[in-house]
Amino acid sequence: MKKTILKKRSEAVKRYLADEPPRSICSSLRKSKAWLYKWVKRFHVGDSAWCQDQSKQPHLSPNRTTEEIEEIVKMVRLSLYNKDLFCGDQAIFWELEHMQIQPLPSLRTINRILSRHGLTHRRTGRYEPKGKLYPQLPALVPNQTHQMDLVGPCYLQGPLRFYSLNTVDVSINRCGIQPTLSRSSQSILDALWAVWKRMGIPQNIQVDNDMAFYGSAAHPRGMGALIRLCLLYGVQLWFIPISEPWRNGVVEKFNDHYRQKFLKKTTMTSVNELQQASLVYENKHNSSYRYSKLKGKTPLAALAHSEQNLVFPNPAEAPRHPLEKPESGRYHHVRFIRSDLRLNIFGEFFPAPPETQYEYVVATVDVKERKLKLFLGINQVEEYRYD
């Protein structure tokens, strides 16, 4: 088809140059005089492509993003990247808005600019729930729920081995980072106390089933240092299901940033350097990282906007281990009951009722009543003596 069109154009111009009347040419080819004169005008001796179609794109586009805006987008993206901050289209948009750039490009425009210059990153897929009801903790205001994890062992040059107690406020993504040289009970108390001195005491803390958090496998009912500290200060401590680290997804994702943007990029040779650098990174994250769920605010800006009153511990030093045994309070275990209908509490097993099979349950230890109460949703389905 295209060859036929090109042949018609070439034939028409050839006949015109041979002084054939234009009316005769147009009549035989069933074309208008405007068509004929267009191709006569384009004809150029020695140019074999004169009869090819040309782009119809306008030379000027009044709505096209200016080169200046494109360069600003690229420079802002580079600046965020070099600061180890989020550098996607949303983060760039917030930064341009903060810089009061006019006209402010849309997210789609920013994304096109990044794509055009090969500055995009592939994103990983999200976890897809399996349809089972999970007892999610509320996180509507700052310090309502913290997720906490112990990262390590990590190593400094020397070598020097250390751990990092990382805590994230689920509501506003505000973080607390406290390095510690061991996993001992007193070290955990000291690290958490230091975090509380900066972040405040939360209503709930969610942790995994690391022995450093619950005490001793030989004495599962002995209430380790962390459990006792939380009970003494009225904090609800929650242990996530065994072998389900994604239930602590907020702090796990933060741990990835901690490893990639802090441990791999910061040279530290002493404990003092480690402590100082950890505080610097904590402050940088809380004051510079912007989150979509906070509508572009940083964690500190979201905290200020919430006007939430935080509660801080009074003594300067952490309590000494062993702490006195609490006489009241509760702490909780979220567990998934499988076909064997066994409830695993730190290696101690209890029979679960049939209706809990393949469901998530909450096993609450009531210290005052010395009972282990099993809940399916809001209904208590079983109760065990727990001295």
RAPE-V39147 format. One record per run of one state. SS is the DSSP state (2 for helix, 1 for strand, 0 for the rest). FROM is the first residue (numbers start at 1). TO is the last residue. If there is no record, write none. Layout:
BEGIN
[[SS & FROM & TO] [SS & FROM & TO]]
END
This chain:
BEGIN
[[0 & 1 & 1] [2 & 2 & 17] [0 & 18 & 21] [2 & 22 & 29] [0 & 30 & 32] [2 & 33 & 42] [0 & 43 & 66] [2 & 67 & 82] [0 & 83 & 88] [2 & 89 & 98] [0 & 99 & 106] [2 & 107 & 116] [0 & 117 & 144] [1 & 145 & 156] [0 & 157 & 159] [1 & 160 & 169] [0 & 170 & 174] [1 & 175 & 180] [0 & 181 & 184] [2 & 185 & 199] [0 & 200 & 203] [1 & 204 & 207] [0 & 208 & 210] [2 & 211 & 214] [0 & 215 & 224] [2 & 225 & 232] [0 & 233 & 235] [1 & 236 & 239] [0 & 240 & 244] [2 & 245 & 263] [0 & 264 & 270] [2 & 271 & 288] [0 & 289 & 289] [1 & 290 & 290] [0 & 291 & 291] [2 & 292 & 294] [0 & 295 & 297] [1 & 298 & 298] [2 & 299 & 306] [0 & 307 & 329] [1 & 330 & 337] [0 & 338 & 341] [1 & 342 & 345] [0 & 346 & 347] [1 & 348 & 351] [0 & 352 & 353] [2 & 354 & 356] [0 & 357 & 358] [1 & 359 & 366] [0 & 367 & 370] [1 & 371 & 376] [0 & 377 & 378] [1 & 379 & 385] [0 & 386 & 387]]
END
